[in-house]
Amino acid sequence: MNCPICNQPNECGIPAVQENGADCWCFHENFPKELLQQIPTNKRGKACICKRCLLANEDSLKT
């Protein structure tokens, strides 16, 4: 699957969760409202935001 913001592979761990019960990296992250609002309406709830977009958002808040 691809990230709904940057359209790059999102490294989703959900298939691993379903297969062996492992956690996905995103289960332990906080996704700010401002970042979630960047997802196009037609892609909401269909794919995970990637770690790159999450980290880029965090970096933009620091500057």
Protein Blocks (a to p, Z undefined) as FASTA:
>chain_A
ZZfklopaehiaklmmmmnopacfklmcccdfklmmmpcfklgokaccdfklmmmmmmmm
mZZ
